[in-house]
Amino acid sequence: MPDEVVSRAESASRMDVLIQGLPPRYRVVILLRYKEDLAYEEIAEILKLPLGTVKARLHRAHHLLKRRLEPGPGAAP
């Protein structure tokens, strides 16, 4: 059990570092969505962006995070 707690904490810490490494336009939508638990519509209103733009930025942010998590070329060290 303690090993699981440590592993989860390390994973969360690594994800925080990866999120901080995102370009600001992607980082802010990820933080509002997952840290603040806001709906897409709320994010669009706060950032004064069209809903489609919020969805596109979240999609792109997910793609960037996934690439950085995968080992191999293009992955973050």
mmJSON file of the N, C-alpha and C atoms, coordinates in Angstrom:
{"data_MODEL":{"atom_site":{
"group_PDB":["ATOM","ATOM","ATOM","ATOM","ATOM","ATOM","ATOM","ATOM","ATOM","ATOM","ATOM","ATOM","ATOM","ATOM","ATOM","ATOM","ATOM","ATOM","ATOM","ATOM","ATOM","ATOM","ATOM","ATOM","ATOM","ATOM","ATOM","ATOM","ATOM","ATOM","ATOM","ATOM","ATOM","ATOM","ATOM","ATOM","ATOM","ATOM","ATOM","ATOM","ATOM","ATOM","ATOM","ATOM","ATOM","ATOM","ATOM","ATOM","ATOM","ATOM","ATOM","ATOM","ATOM","ATOM","ATOM","ATOM","ATOM","ATOM","ATOM","ATOM","ATOM","ATOM","ATOM","ATOM","ATOM","ATOM","ATOM","ATOM","ATOM","ATOM","ATOM","ATOM","ATOM","ATOM","ATOM","ATOM","ATOM","ATOM","ATOM","ATOM","ATOM","ATOM","ATOM","ATOM","ATOM","ATOM","ATOM","ATOM","ATOM","ATOM","ATOM","ATOM","ATOM","ATOM","ATOM","ATOM","ATOM","ATOM","ATOM","ATOM","ATOM","ATOM","ATOM","ATOM","ATOM","ATOM","ATOM","ATOM","ATOM","ATOM","ATOM","ATOM","ATOM","ATOM","ATOM","ATOM","ATOM","ATOM","ATOM","ATOM","ATOM","ATOM","ATOM","ATOM","ATOM","ATOM","ATOM","ATOM","ATOM","ATOM","ATOM","ATOM","ATOM","ATOM","ATOM","ATOM","ATOM","ATOM","ATOM","ATOM","ATOM","ATOM","ATOM","ATOM","ATOM","ATOM","ATOM","ATOM","ATOM","ATOM","ATOM","ATOM","ATOM","ATOM","ATOM","ATOM","ATOM","ATOM","ATOM","ATOM","ATOM","ATOM","ATOM","ATOM","ATOM","ATOM","ATOM","ATOM","ATOM","ATOM","ATOM","ATOM","ATOM","ATOM","ATOM","ATOM","ATOM","ATOM","ATOM","ATOM","ATOM","ATOM","ATOM","ATOM","ATOM","ATOM","ATOM","ATOM","ATOM","ATOM","ATOM","ATOM","ATOM","ATOM","ATOM","ATOM","ATOM","ATOM","ATOM","ATOM","ATOM","ATOM","ATOM","ATOM","ATOM","ATOM","ATOM","ATOM","ATOM","ATOM","ATOM","ATOM","ATOM","ATOM","ATOM","ATOM","ATOM","ATOM","ATOM","ATOM","ATOM","ATOM","ATOM","ATOM","ATOM","ATOM","ATOM","ATOM","ATOM","ATOM","ATOM"],
"id":[1,2,3,4,5,6,7,8,9,10,11,12,13,14,15,16,17,18,19,20,21,22,23,24,25,26,27,28,29,30,31,32,33,34,35,36,37,38,39,40,41,42,43,44,45,46,47,48,49,50,51,52,53,54,55,56,57,58,59,60,61,62,63,64,65,66,67,68,69,70,71,72,73,74,75,76,77,78,79,80,81,82,83,84,85,86,87,88,89,90,91,92,93,94,95,96,97,98,99,100,101,102,103,104,105,106,107,108,109,110,111,112,113,114,115,116,117,118,119,120,121,122,123,124,125,126,127,128,129,130,131,132,133,134,135,136,137,138,139,140,141,142,143,144,145,146,147,148,149,150,151,152,153,154,155,156,157,158,159,160,161,162,163,164,165,166,167,168,169,170,171,172,173,174,175,176,177,178,179,180,181,182,183,184,185,186,187,188,189,190,191,192,193,194,195,196,197,198,199,200,201,202,203,204,205,206,207,208,209,210,211,212,213,214,215,216,217,218,219,220,221,222,223,224,225,226,227,228,229,230,231],
"type_symbol":["N","C","C","N","C","C","N","C","C","N","C","C","N","C","C","N","C","C","N","C","C","N","C","C","N","C","C","N","C","C","N","C","C","N","C","C","N","C","C","N","C","C","N","C","C","N","C","C","N","C","C","N","C","C","N","C","C","N","C","C","N","C","C","N","C","C","N","C","C","N","C","C","N","C","C","N","C","C","N","C","C","N","C","C","N","C","C","N","C","C","N","C","C","N","C","C","N","C","C","N","C","C","N","C","C","N","C","C","N","C","C","N","C","C","N","C","C","N","C","C","N","C","C","N","C","C","N","C","C","N","C","C","N","C","C","N","C","C","N","C","C","N","C","C","N","C","C","N","C","C","N","C","C","N","C","C","N","C","C","N","C","C","N","C","C","N","C","C","N","C","C","N","C","C","N","C","C","N","C","C","N","C","C","N","C","C","N","C","C","N","C","C","N","C","C","N","C","C","N","C","C","N","C","C","N","C","C","N","C","C","N","C","C","N","C","C","N","C","C","N","C","C","N","C","C","N","C","C","N","C","C"],
"label_atom_id":["N","CA","C","N","CA","C","N","CA","C","N","CA","C","N","CA","C","N","CA","C","N","CA","C","N","CA","C","N","CA","C","N","CA","C","N","CA","C","N","CA","C","N","CA","C","N","CA","C","N","CA","C","N","CA","C","N","CA","C","N","CA","C","N","CA","C","N","CA","C","N","CA","C","N","CA","C","N","CA","C","N","CA","C","N","CA","C","N","CA","C","N","CA","C","N","CA","C","N","CA","C","N","CA","C","N","CA","C","N","CA","C","N","CA","C","N","CA","C","N","CA","C","N","CA","C","N","CA","C","N","CA","C","N","CA","C","N","CA","C","N","CA","C","N","CA","C","N","CA","C","N","CA","C","N","CA","C","N","CA","C","N","CA","C","N","CA","C","N","CA","C","N","CA","C","N","CA","C","N","CA","C","N","CA","C","N","CA","C","N","CA","C","N","CA","C","N","CA","C","N","CA","C","N","CA","C","N","CA","C","N","CA","C","N","CA","C","N","CA","C","N","CA","C","N","CA","C","N","CA","C","N","CA","C","N","CA","C","N","CA","C","N","CA","C","N","CA","C","N","CA","C","N","CA","C","N","CA","C","N","CA","C","N","CA","C","N","CA","C"],
"label_alt_id":[null,null,null,null,null,null,null,null,null,null,null,null,null,null,null,null,null,null,null,null,null,null,null,null,null,null,null,null,null,null,null,null,null,null,null,null,null,null,null,null,null,null,null,null,null,null,null,null,null,null,null,null,null,null,null,null,null,null,null,null,null,null,null,null,null,null,null,null,null,null,null,null,null,null,null,null,null,null,null,null,null,null,null,null,null,null,null,null,null,null,null,null,null,null,null,null,null,null,null,null,null,null,null,null,null,null,null,null,null,null,null,null,null,null,null,null,null,null,null,null,null,null,null,null,null,null,null,null,null,null,null,null,null,null,null,null,null,null,null,null,null,null,null,null,null,null,null,null,null,null,null,null,null,null,null,null,null,null,null,null,null,null,null,null,null,null,null,null,null,null,null,null,null,null,null,null,null,null,null,null,null,null,null,null,null,null,null,null,null,null,null,null,null,null,null,null,null,null,null,null,null,null,null,null,null,null,null,null,null,null,null,null,null,null,null,null,null,null,null,null,null,null,null,null,null,null,null,null,null,null,null],
"label_comp_id":["MET","MET","MET","PRO","PRO","PRO","ASP","ASP","ASP","GLU","GLU","GLU","VAL","VAL","VAL","VAL","VAL","VAL","SER","SER","SER","ARG","ARG","ARG","ALA","ALA","ALA","GLU","GLU","GLU","SER","SER","SER","ALA","ALA","ALA","SER","SER","SER","ARG","ARG","ARG","MET","MET","MET","ASP","ASP","ASP","VAL","VAL","VAL","LEU","LEU","LEU","ILE","ILE","ILE","GLN","GLN","GLN","GLY","GLY","GLY","LEU","LEU","LEU","PRO","PRO","PRO","PRO","PRO","PRO","ARG","ARG","ARG","TYR","TYR","TYR","ARG","ARG","ARG","VAL","VAL","VAL","VAL","VAL","VAL","ILE","ILE","ILE","LEU","LEU","LEU","LEU","LEU","LEU","ARG","ARG","ARG","TYR","TYR","TYR","LYS","LYS","LYS","GLU","GLU","GLU","ASP","ASP","ASP","LEU","LEU","LEU","ALA","ALA","ALA","TYR","TYR","TYR","GLU","GLU","GLU","GLU","GLU","GLU","ILE","ILE","ILE","ALA","ALA","ALA","GLU","GLU","GLU","ILE","ILE","ILE","LEU","LEU","LEU","LYS","LYS","LYS","LEU","LEU","LEU","PRO","PRO","PRO","LEU","LEU","LEU","GLY","GLY","GLY","THR","THR","THR","VAL","VAL","VAL","LYS","LYS","LYS","ALA","ALA","ALA","ARG","ARG","ARG","LEU","LEU","LEU","HIS","HIS","HIS","ARG","ARG","ARG","ALA","ALA","ALA","HIS","HIS","HIS","HIS","HIS","HIS","LEU","LEU","LEU","LEU","LEU","LEU","LYS","LYS","LYS","ARG","ARG","ARG","ARG","ARG","ARG","LEU","LEU","LEU","GLU","GLU","GLU","PRO","PRO","PRO","GLY","GLY","GLY","PRO","PRO","PRO","GLY","GLY","GLY","ALA","ALA","ALA","ALA","ALA","ALA","PRO","PRO","PRO"],
"label_asym_id":["A","A","A","A","A","A","A","A","A","A","A","A","A","A","A","A","A","A","A","A","A","A","A","A","A","A","A","A","A","A","A","A","A","A","A","A","A","A","A","A","A","A","A","A","A","A","A","A","A","A","A","A","A","A","A","A","A","A","A","A","A","A","A","A","A","A","A","A","A","A","A","A","A","A","A","A","A","A","A","A","A","A","A","A","A","A","A","A","A","A","A","A","A","A","A","A","A","A","A","A","A","A","A","A","A","A","A","A","A","A","A","A","A","A","A","A","A","A","A","A","A","A","A","A","A","A","A","A","A","A","A","A","A","A","A","A","A","A","A","A","A","A","A","A","A","A","A","A","A","A","A","A","A","A","A","A","A","A","A","A","A","A","A","A","A","A","A","A","A","A","A","A","A","A","A","A","A","A","A","A","A","A","A","A","A","A","A","A","A","A","A","A","A","A","A","A","A","A","A","A","A","A","A","A","A","A","A","A","A","A","A","A","A","A","A","A","A","A","A","A","A","A","A","A","A","A","A","A","A","A","A"],
"label_entity_id":["1","1","1","1","1","1","1","1","1","1","1","1","1","1","1","1","1","1","1","1","1","1","1","1","1","1","1","1","1","1","1","1","1","1","1","1","1","1","1","1","1","1","1","1","1","1","1","1","1","1","1","1","1","1","1","1","1","1","1","1","1","1","1","1","1","1","1","1","1","1","1","1","1","1","1","1","1","1","1","1","1","1","1","1","1","1","1","1","1","1","1","1","1","1","1","1","1","1","1","1","1","1","1","1","1","1","1","1","1","1","1","1","1","1","1","1","1","1","1","1","1","1","1","1","1","1","1","1","1","1","1","1","1","1","1","1","1","1","1","1","1","1","1","1","1","1","1","1","1","1","1","1","1","1","1","1","1","1","1","1","1","1","1","1","1","1","1","1","1","1","1","1","1","1","1","1","1","1","1","1","1","1","1","1","1","1","1","1","1","1","1","1","1","1","1","1","1","1","1","1","1","1","1","1","1","1","1","1","1","1","1","1","1","1","1","1","1","1","1","1","1","1","1","1","1","1","1","1","1","1","1"],
"label_seq_id":[1,1,1,2,2,2,3,3,3,4,4,4,5,5,5,6,6,6,7,7,7,8,8,8,9,9,9,10,10,10,11,11,11,12,12,12,13,13,13,14,14,14,15,15,15,16,16,16,17,17,17,18,18,18,19,19,19,20,20,20,21,21,21,22,22,22,23,23,23,24,24,24,25,25,25,26,26,26,27,27,27,28,28,28,29,29,29,30,30,30,31,31,31,32,32,32,33,33,33,34,34,34,35,35,35,36,36,36,37,37,37,38,38,38,39,39,39,40,40,40,41,41,41,42,42,42,43,43,43,44,44,44,45,45,45,46,46,46,47,47,47,48,48,48,49,49,49,50,50,50,51,51,51,52,52,52,53,53,53,54,54,54,55,55,55,56,56,56,57,57,57,58,58,58,59,59,59,60,60,60,61,61,61,62,62,62,63,63,63,64,64,64,65,65,65,66,66,66,67,67,67,68,68,68,69,69,69,70,70,70,71,71,71,72,72,72,73,73,73,74,74,74,75,75,75,76,76,76,77,77,77],
"pdbx_PDB_ins_code":[null,null,null,null,null,null,null,null,null,null,null,null,null,null,null,null,null,null,null,null,null,null,null,null,null,null,null,null,null,null,null,null,null,null,null,null,null,null,null,null,null,null,null,null,null,null,null,null,null,null,null,null,null,null,null,null,null,null,null,null,null,null,null,null,null,null,null,null,null,null,null,null,null,null,null,null,null,null,null,null,null,null,null,null,null,null,null,null,null,null,null,null,null,null,null,null,null,null,null,null,null,null,null,null,null,null,null,null,null,null,null,null,null,null,null,null,null,null,null,null,null,null,null,null,null,null,null,null,null,null,null,null,null,null,null,null,null,null,null,null,null,null,null,null,null,null,null,null,null,null,null,null,null,null,null,null,null,null,null,null,null,null,null,null,null,null,null,null,null,null,null,null,null,null,null,null,null,null,null,null,null,null,null,null,null,null,null,null,null,null,null,null,null,null,null,null,null,null,null,null,null,null,null,null,null,null,null,null,null,null,null,null,null,null,null,null,null,null,null,null,null,null,null,null,null,null,null,null,null,null,null],
"Cartn_x":[0.797,0.0,0.846,1.838,2.648,3.323,3.732,4.349,3.381,2.101,1.088,0.919,0.924,0.765,1.931,3.124,4.312,4.258,3.885,3.801,2.779,1.624,0.601,1.098,1.777,2.299,3.346,4.205,5.213,4.563,3.528,2.812,2.138,1.512,0.848,1.867,3.008,4.057,4.583,4.789,5.269,4.24,2.953,1.902,1.869,2.04,2.074,3.213,4.374,5.519,5.202,4.6,4.255,3.227,2.243,1.224,1.869,2.771,3.447,4.293,4.718,5.514,4.71,3.388,2.533,2.553,2.338,2.156,0.971,1.034,-0.011,-1.45,-1.677,-3.046,-3.62,-2.762,-3.219,-3.218,-2.216,-2.117,-3.349,-3.794,-4.912,-6.202,-6.472,-7.707,-7.625,-6.447,-6.274,-6.488,-5.883,-6.026,-7.473,-8.132,-9.53,-10.427,-10.153,-10.989,-10.759,-9.506,-9.221,-8.858,-8.255,-7.946,-9.141,-9.803,-10.958,-12.283,-12.241,-13.419,-14.546,-14.161,-15.144,-15.627,-16.839,-17.407,-16.831,-16.885,-16.384,-17.012,-18.302,-19.017,-18.508,-18.207,-17.694,-16.297,-15.484,-14.146,-14.249,-15.143,-15.333,-15.749,-16.637,-17.099,-15.965,-15.217,-14.122,-13.06,-12.699,-11.629,-12.121,-13.447,-14.056,-13.647,-13.802,-13.482,-14.709,-14.804,-15.883,-15.718,-16.829,-16.817,-15.945,-16.022,-15.223,-13.727,-13.317,-11.906,-11.446,-12.284,-11.959,-11.798,-12.728,-12.654,-11.408,-11.095,-9.916,-8.633,-8.569,-7.367,-7.206,-8.314,-8.236,-7.759,-8.281,-7.872,-6.378,-5.913,-4.501,-3.627,-4.091,-3.346,-3.237,-4.337,-4.308,-3.302,-3.312,-2.389,-0.933,-0.636,0.728,1.151,0.25,0.576,0.809,-0.029,0.125,1.476,1.852,3.146,4.299,4.174,5.257,5.329,4.231,4.208,4.729,4.615,5.041,6.552,7.186,8.625,8.923,10.105,10.502,10.691,10.865,11.093,9.947,10.275,9.263,8.805,9.212,8.818,9.737,9.19,9.997,10.936,12.108,13.065,12.59],
"Cartn_y":[-1.208,0.0,1.282,1.417,2.64,2.858,1.766,1.901,2.499,2.122,2.672,4.167,4.571,5.993,6.791,6.282,6.955,7.014,5.916,5.866,6.872,6.956,7.925,9.358,9.603,10.947,11.325,10.371,10.632,10.881,10.109,10.3,11.666,12.044,13.349,14.471,14.309,15.324,15.436,14.304,14.32,14.988,14.688,15.291,16.798,17.243,18.686,19.359,18.71,19.259,19.322,18.262,18.239,19.317,19.493,20.528,21.914,22.141,23.444,23.701,22.649,22.8,23.062,23.0,23.285,24.777,25.116,26.536,27.102,28.363,28.948,28.743,28.833,28.706,27.322,26.298,24.935,24.661,25.192,24.976,25.512,26.7,27.315,26.506,25.972,25.201,23.878,23.257,22.009,22.266,23.337,23.644,23.977,24.757,25.092,23.86,22.979,21.785,20.767,20.457,19.34,19.738,20.895,21.335,22.067,22.877,23.645,22.942,21.861,21.044,21.861,22.742,23.565,22.886,23.174,22.672,23.473,22.892,23.566,24.956,25.033,26.297,27.351,26.92,27.85,28.347,27.452,27.833,28.845,28.574,29.489,30.874,30.913,32.197,32.935,32.223,32.839,33.391,32.609,33.022,33.869,34.047,34.808,34.238,32.904,32.176,31.42,31.169,30.306,28.897,28.217,26.865,25.935,26.054,25.219,25.414,26.631,26.919,26.23,26.275,25.606,24.102,23.514,22.076,21.735,22.562,22.319,22.432,23.409,23.578,22.426,21.959,20.803,19.571,19.384,18.244,18.316,19.485,19.666,19.47,19.968,19.799,18.324,17.592,16.145,15.459,15.844,15.249,15.528,16.764,17.114,16.345,16.234,15.503,14.027,13.468,12.057,11.817,12.682,12.546,12.628,13.497,13.66,12.504,11.804,10.654,9.39,9.308,8.111,8.114,6.968,6.898,6.968,7.417,7.461,8.864,9.034,10.353,11.304,12.526,13.54,13.53,12.513,12.445,13.327,13.881,14.705,13.804,14.27,13.449,13.202],
"Cartn_z":[0.0,0.0,0.0,0.874,0.85,-0.497,-1.156,-2.479,-3.482,-3.388,-4.289,-4.059,-2.811,-2.473,-3.038,-2.875,-3.395,-4.917,-5.539,-6.997,-7.53,-6.876,-7.302,-7.117,-6.022,-5.766,-6.815,-7.161,-8.194,-9.546,-9.863,-11.129,-11.174,-10.067,-10.006,-10.145,-9.496,-9.582,-11.012,-11.657,-13.048,-13.961,-13.736,-14.558,-14.34,-13.106,-12.836,-13.602,-13.636,-14.371,-15.861,-16.398,-17.819,-18.153,-17.286,-17.511,-17.488,-16.539,-16.468,-17.706,-18.381,-19.592,-20.851,-20.739,-21.899,-22.221,-23.486,-23.815,-23.012,-22.613,-21.757,-22.255,-23.568,-24.082,-23.818,-23.748,-23.465,-21.961,-21.273,-19.834,-19.109,-19.469,-18.752,-18.908,-20.093,-20.249,-19.5,-19.472,-18.707,-17.215,-16.71,-15.287,-14.914,-15.745,-15.455,-15.514,-16.453,-16.615,-15.508,-15.223,-14.325,-12.902,-12.708,-11.34,-10.726,-11.549,-11.065,-11.332,-12.121,-12.428,-13.088,-14.015,-14.705,-15.987,-16.359,-17.612,-18.777,-19.958,-21.159,-21.314,-21.076,-21.231,-20.25,-19.022,-18.022,-18.423,-18.944,-19.39,-20.525,-21.468,-22.601,-22.104,-21.128,-20.593,-19.873,-19.045,-18.292,-19.225,-20.236,-21.148,-22.32,-22.383,-23.477,-24.837,-24.942,-26.166,-26.641,-27.935,-28.415,-27.835,-27.63,-27.084,-27.931,-29.229,-30.118,-29.912,-29.612,-29.358,-28.072,-27.048,-25.786,-26.031,-26.755,-27.035,-27.85,-28.822,-29.657,-28.829,-27.944,-27.122,-26.135,-25.573,-24.683,-25.447,-26.64,-27.46,-27.761,-28.136,-28.466,-27.217,-26.075,-24.826,-24.463,-24.61,-24.341,-25.254,-26.516,-27.49,-27.084,-26.711,-26.302,-25.051,-24.084,-22.862,-23.16,-23.996,-24.353,-25.017,-25.947,-26.631,-25.644,-24.659,-23.689,-22.694,-22.516,-21.609,-22.263,-23.589,-24.299,-24.479,-24.279,-24.518,-26.006,-26.321,-27.729,-28.211,-29.545,-30.121,-29.8,-29.442,-29.153,-27.707,-26.95,-25.556,-24.716,-23.663,-22.769,-21.981,-21.673,-20.894,-19.497],
"occupancy":[1.0,1.0,1.0,1.0,1.0,1.0,1.0,1.0,1.0,1.0,1.0,1.0,1.0,1.0,1.0,1.0,1.0,1.0,1.0,1.0,1.0,1.0,1.0,1.0,1.0,1.0,1.0,1.0,1.0,1.0,1.0,1.0,1.0,1.0,1.0,1.0,1.0,1.0,1.0,1.0,1.0,1.0,1.0,1.0,1.0,1.0,1.0,1.0,1.0,1.0,1.0,1.0,1.0,1.0,1.0,1.0,1.0,1.0,1.0,1.0,1.0,1.0,1.0,1.0,1.0,1.0,1.0,1.0,1.0,1.0,1.0,1.0,1.0,1.0,1.0,1.0,1.0,1.0,1.0,1.0,1.0,1.0,1.0,1.0,1.0,1.0,1.0,1.0,1.0,1.0,1.0,1.0,1.0,1.0,1.0,1.0,1.0,1.0,1.0,1.0,1.0,1.0,1.0,1.0,1.0,1.0,1.0,1.0,1.0,1.0,1.0,1.0,1.0,1.0,1.0,1.0,1.0,1.0,1.0,1.0,1.0,1.0,1.0,1.0,1.0,1.0,1.0,1.0,1.0,1.0,1.0,1.0,1.0,1.0,1.0,1.0,1.0,1.0,1.0,1.0,1.0,1.0,1.0,1.0,1.0,1.0,1.0,1.0,1.0,1.0,1.0,1.0,1.0,1.0,1.0,1.0,1.0,1.0,1.0,1.0,1.0,1.0,1.0,1.0,1.0,1.0,1.0,1.0,1.0,1.0,1.0,1.0,1.0,1.0,1.0,1.0,1.0,1.0,1.0,1.0,1.0,1.0,1.0,1.0,1.0,1.0,1.0,1.0,1.0,1.0,1.0,1.0,1.0,1.0,1.0,1.0,1.0,1.0,1.0,1.0,1.0,1.0,1.0,1.0,1.0,1.0,1.0,1.0,1.0,1.0,1.0,1.0,1.0,1.0,1.0,1.0,1.0,1.0,1.0,1.0,1.0,1.0,1.0,1.0,1.0,1.0,1.0,1.0,1.0,1.0,1.0],
"B_iso_or_equiv":[0.0,0.0,0.0,0.0,0.0,0.0,0.0,0.0,0.0,0.0,0.0,0.0,0.0,0.0,0.0,0.0,0.0,0.0,0.0,0.0,0.0,0.0,0.0,0.0,0.0,0.0,0.0,0.0,0.0,0.0,0.0,0.0,0.0,0.0,0.0,0.0,0.0,0.0,0.0,0.0,0.0,0.0,0.0,0.0,0.0,0.0,0.0,0.0,0.0,0.0,0.0,0.0,0.0,0.0,0.0,0.0,0.0,0.0,0.0,0.0,0.0,0.0,0.0,0.0,0.0,0.0,0.0,0.0,0.0,0.0,0.0,0.0,0.0,0.0,0.0,0.0,0.0,0.0,0.0,0.0,0.0,0.0,0.0,0.0,0.0,0.0,0.0,0.0,0.0,0.0,0.0,0.0,0.0,0.0,0.0,0.0,0.0,0.0,0.0,0.0,0.0,0.0,0.0,0.0,0.0,0.0,0.0,0.0,0.0,0.0,0.0,0.0,0.0,0.0,0.0,0.0,0.0,0.0,0.0,0.0,0.0,0.0,0.0,0.0,0.0,0.0,0.0,0.0,0.0,0.0,0.0,0.0,0.0,0.0,0.0,0.0,0.0,0.0,0.0,0.0,0.0,0.0,0.0,0.0,0.0,0.0,0.0,0.0,0.0,0.0,0.0,0.0,0.0,0.0,0.0,0.0,0.0,0.0,0.0,0.0,0.0,0.0,0.0,0.0,0.0,0.0,0.0,0.0,0.0,0.0,0.0,0.0,0.0,0.0,0.0,0.0,0.0,0.0,0.0,0.0,0.0,0.0,0.0,0.0,0.0,0.0,0.0,0.0,0.0,0.0,0.0,0.0,0.0,0.0,0.0,0.0,0.0,0.0,0.0,0.0,0.0,0.0,0.0,0.0,0.0,0.0,0.0,0.0,0.0,0.0,0.0,0.0,0.0,0.0,0.0,0.0,0.0,0.0,0.0,0.0,0.0,0.0,0.0,0.0,0.0,0.0,0.0,0.0,0.0,0.0,0.0],
"pdbx_formal_charge":[null,null,null,null,null,null,null,null,null,null,null,null,null,null,null,null,null,null,null,null,null,null,null,null,null,null,null,null,null,null,null,null,null,null,null,null,null,null,null,null,null,null,null,null,null,null,null,null,null,null,null,null,null,null,null,null,null,null,null,null,null,null,null,null,null,null,null,null,null,null,null,null,null,null,null,null,null,null,null,null,null,null,null,null,null,null,null,null,null,null,null,null,null,null,null,null,null,null,null,null,null,null,null,null,null,null,null,null,null,null,null,null,null,null,null,null,null,null,null,null,null,null,null,null,null,null,null,null,null,null,null,null,null,null,null,null,null,null,null,null,null,null,null,null,null,null,null,null,null,null,null,null,null,null,null,null,null,null,null,null,null,null,null,null,null,null,null,null,null,null,null,null,null,null,null,null,null,null,null,null,null,null,null,null,null,null,null,null,null,null,null,null,null,null,null,null,null,null,null,null,null,null,null,null,null,null,null,null,null,null,null,null,null,null,null,null,null,null,null,null,null,null,null,null,null,null,null,null,null,null,null],
"auth_seq_id":[1,1,1,2,2,2,3,3,3,4,4,4,5,5,5,6,6,6,7,7,7,8,8,8,9,9,9,10,10,10,11,11,11,12,12,12,13,13,13,14,14,14,15,15,15,16,16,16,17,17,17,18,18,18,19,19,19,20,20,20,21,21,21,22,22,22,23,23,23,24,24,24,25,25,25,26,26,26,27,27,27,28,28,28,29,29,29,30,30,30,31,31,31,32,32,32,33,33,33,34,34,34,35,35,35,36,36,36,37,37,37,38,38,38,39,39,39,40,40,40,41,41,41,42,42,42,43,43,43,44,44,44,45,45,45,46,46,46,47,47,47,48,48,48,49,49,49,50,50,50,51,51,51,52,52,52,53,53,53,54,54,54,55,55,55,56,56,56,57,57,57,58,58,58,59,59,59,60,60,60,61,61,61,62,62,62,63,63,63,64,64,64,65,65,65,66,66,66,67,67,67,68,68,68,69,69,69,70,70,70,71,71,71,72,72,72,73,73,73,74,74,74,75,75,75,76,76,76,77,77,77],
"auth_comp_id":["MET","MET","MET","PRO","PRO","PRO","ASP","ASP","ASP","GLU","GLU","GLU","VAL","VAL","VAL","VAL","VAL","VAL","SER","SER","SER","ARG","ARG","ARG","ALA","ALA","ALA","GLU","GLU","GLU","SER","SER","SER","ALA","ALA","ALA","SER","SER","SER","ARG","ARG","ARG","MET","MET","MET","ASP","ASP","ASP","VAL","VAL","VAL","LEU","LEU","LEU","ILE","ILE","ILE","GLN","GLN","GLN","GLY","GLY","GLY","LEU","LEU","LEU","PRO","PRO","PRO","PRO","PRO","PRO","ARG","ARG","ARG","TYR","TYR","TYR","ARG","ARG","ARG","VAL","VAL","VAL","VAL","VAL","VAL","ILE","ILE","ILE","LEU","LEU","LEU","LEU","LEU","LEU","ARG","ARG","ARG","TYR","TYR","TYR","LYS","LYS","LYS","GLU","GLU","GLU","ASP","ASP","ASP","LEU","LEU","LEU","ALA","ALA","ALA","TYR","TYR","TYR","GLU","GLU","GLU","GLU","GLU","GLU","ILE","ILE","ILE","ALA","ALA","ALA","GLU","GLU","GLU","ILE","ILE","ILE","LEU","LEU","LEU","LYS","LYS","LYS","LEU","LEU","LEU","PRO","PRO","PRO","LEU","LEU","LEU","GLY","GLY","GLY","THR","THR","THR","VAL","VAL","VAL","LYS","LYS","LYS","ALA","ALA","ALA","ARG","ARG","ARG","LEU","LEU","LEU","HIS","HIS","HIS","ARG","ARG","ARG","ALA","ALA","ALA","HIS","HIS","HIS","HIS","HIS","HIS","LEU","LEU","LEU","LEU","LEU","LEU","LYS","LYS","LYS","ARG","ARG","ARG","ARG","ARG","ARG","LEU","LEU","LEU","GLU","GLU","GLU","PRO","PRO","PRO","GLY","GLY","GLY","PRO","PRO","PRO","GLY","GLY","GLY","ALA","ALA","ALA","ALA","ALA","ALA","PRO","PRO","PRO"],
"auth_asym_id":["A","A","A","A","A","A","A","A","A","A","A","A","A","A","A","A","A","A","A","A","A","A","A","A","A","A","A","A","A","A","A","A","A","A","A","A","A","A","A","A","A","A","A","A","A","A","A","A","A","A","A","A","A","A","A","A","A","A","A","A","A","A","A","A","A","A","A","A","A","A","A","A","A","A","A","A","A","A","A","A","A","A","A","A","A","A","A","A","A","A","A","A","A","A","A","A","A","A","A","A","A","A","A","A","A","A","A","A","A","A","A","A","A","A","A","A","A","A","A","A","A","A","A","A","A","A","A","A","A","A","A","A","A","A","A","A","A","A","A","A","A","A","A","A","A","A","A","A","A","A","A","A","A","A","A","A","A","A","A","A","A","A","A","A","A","A","A","A","A","A","A","A","A","A","A","A","A","A","A","A","A","A","A","A","A","A","A","A","A","A","A","A","A","A","A","A","A","A","A","A","A","A","A","A","A","A","A","A","A","A","A","A","A","A","A","A","A","A","A","A","A","A","A","A","A","A","A","A","A","A","A"],
"auth_atom_id":["N","CA","C","N","CA","C","N","CA","C","N","CA","C","N","CA","C","N","CA","C","N","CA","C","N","CA","C","N","CA","C","N","CA","C","N","CA","C","N","CA","C","N","CA","C","N","CA","C","N","CA","C","N","CA","C","N","CA","C","N","CA","C","N","CA","C","N","CA","C","N","CA","C","N","CA","C","N","CA","C","N","CA","C","N","CA","C","N","CA","C","N","CA","C","N","CA","C","N","CA","C","N","CA","C","N","CA","C","N","CA","C","N","CA","C","N","CA","C","N","CA","C","N","CA","C","N","CA","C","N","CA","C","N","CA","C","N","CA","C","N","CA","C","N","CA","C","N","CA","C","N","CA","C","N","CA","C","N","CA","C","N","CA","C","N","CA","C","N","CA","C","N","CA","C","N","CA","C","N","CA","C","N","CA","C","N","CA","C","N","CA","C","N","CA","C","N","CA","C","N","CA","C","N","CA","C","N","CA","C","N","CA","C","N","CA","C","N","CA","C","N","CA","C","N","CA","C","N","CA","C","N","CA","C","N","CA","C","N","CA","C","N","CA","C","N","CA","C","N","CA","C","N","CA","C","N","CA","C","N","CA","C","N","CA","C","N","CA","C"],
"pdbx_PDB_model_num":[1,1,1,1,1,1,1,1,1,1,1,1,1,1,1,1,1,1,1,1,1,1,1,1,1,1,1,1,1,1,1,1,1,1,1,1,1,1,1,1,1,1,1,1,1,1,1,1,1,1,1,1,1,1,1,1,1,1,1,1,1,1,1,1,1,1,1,1,1,1,1,1,1,1,1,1,1,1,1,1,1,1,1,1,1,1,1,1,1,1,1,1,1,1,1,1,1,1,1,1,1,1,1,1,1,1,1,1,1,1,1,1,1,1,1,1,1,1,1,1,1,1,1,1,1,1,1,1,1,1,1,1,1,1,1,1,1,1,1,1,1,1,1,1,1,1,1,1,1,1,1,1,1,1,1,1,1,1,1,1,1,1,1,1,1,1,1,1,1,1,1,1,1,1,1,1,1,1,1,1,1,1,1,1,1,1,1,1,1,1,1,1,1,1,1,1,1,1,1,1,1,1,1,1,1,1,1,1,1,1,1,1,1,1,1,1,1,1,1,1,1,1,1,1,1,1,1,1,1,1,1]
}}}
